[in-house]
């Protein structure tokens, strides 16, 4: 989720300034609501110890078109019919 939000809000590093332009960059499809992720407070961790590692990231959808799904980045294996192409 961390890398998804970083990519979709445009917070990742840009391309090298020494390389030729690869094309137009995609418009960010989310605007971050908070700068840092929201972490559980002490009362929540006391009531639910498994919440201690939880981090909530939230974003507001922008008017930009959605990015196409990249199945390889999600870890989805390719089908046999796709491998022949």
N, C-alpha and C positions, 0 to 999 in steps of 0.2 A: 504494500500500500504506500509506503514511503516514496518509492521510486515512481509509482503511478502519479501521485500528487505532484511530485517535483517536475515530472515531464509535462503533465497537463496544465500546470500553472506557469510554466515557462521559467522555472527556477534552476534549470540545469545549465551546465557550462555550455557556452556557444562553441562553434567550430573554431579551428585555428585561424588566426588572422593571416597566416602565411600560406594557407591553401586557397585555391580559387573557389569562388562561391559555388555551392552545390545546388542551389535552387532556393526558392522562397521557403522560409521557415513557416511552420504551421502556427496559426493563431492559438493562444491559450484557450482551452475549453472550460477552465475553471478559474475562479478568483478565490484566493484563500480568505477564510473568515478570520482566522487567528494566525498570528505569526509562528507560534510554537504549538505543538500538540497539547491537548488538555490531558492532564494526568489525574488519577484518582486521589482524593484527599485521604487523610489518616483514618477517618471514620469509615470510609468505604473499604479500605484495605483491612481494617479490623473486623468488619462484618463479612467480608469476602476476600480471603487471602490471595485467591487466584487473580484478583483485579490489580495486584501490585505492578504487573508488567503491561497493563493496558495503556494504550495511547490513542486518543481520539483526534483524528484530523478531519476537518470539515471544509467544504468549498462551496461556492455559489456558482451555478452553471451560467456561462456567458452566452452571448448570441452566436459565437463561433460554431461552425458545423462540427459534429462529433468526429473524432479521429477514427479511422478504420481499425477494426480489430486485428491484432497481430497474434495469431494462434501460436506461433513458435515462441514468442516472448512469454506466453502464458504457460508453456510447457505441454501444450497439446500435441500429441504425436501426429505425424502426417499419415494420411490414408494411403493404402497401396496404390489406388488409382491416381493419387496426386504425385506419387514418386516417379511414375512413368513419364510424366510431362517434361 
